Amino acid sequence: MKKDAKEVYTKMQREVQECKSREQLKAWMEGNRERIAVLPEDWQDTLRLQCSEMMMDLRNQETPVTLAAG
């Protein structure tokens, strides 16, 4: 099963990395829910973690961090 799904999994990881905004990533996650669900469970977990990390990275890029002077 894994060897058959490896190409799809790799393509999905690449698609996540290509998302440029949180909205785009959310849309990708919604649109690929069924594709993710048929992957081996450990790959699902890894892909979800990758999406979460990417979401945080995109949020940080959109929200400038300011430090209080003090």
LINKATA-V727423 format. One line per field, one symbol per residue. ss: DSSP state (A for helix, B for strand, O for the rest). phi: phi as a letter, one per 40 degrees, with the letter a starting at -180 (. if undefined). psi: psi as a letter, one per 30 degrees, with the letter a starting at -180 (. if undefined). Layout:
ss->???
phi->???
psi->???
This chain:
ss->OAAAAAAAAAAAAAAAAAOOOAAAAAAAAAAOAAAAAOOOAAAAAAAAAAAAAAAAAAAAAAOOOOOOOO
phi->.ccccdcccccccccccccbaccccdcccccbdccccccddccdcccccdccccccccccccbccbbcca
psi->eeeefeeeeeeeeeeeffkfleeeeeeeeefgeeeefflkeeeeeeeeeeeeeeeeeeeeefjkkkkkk.
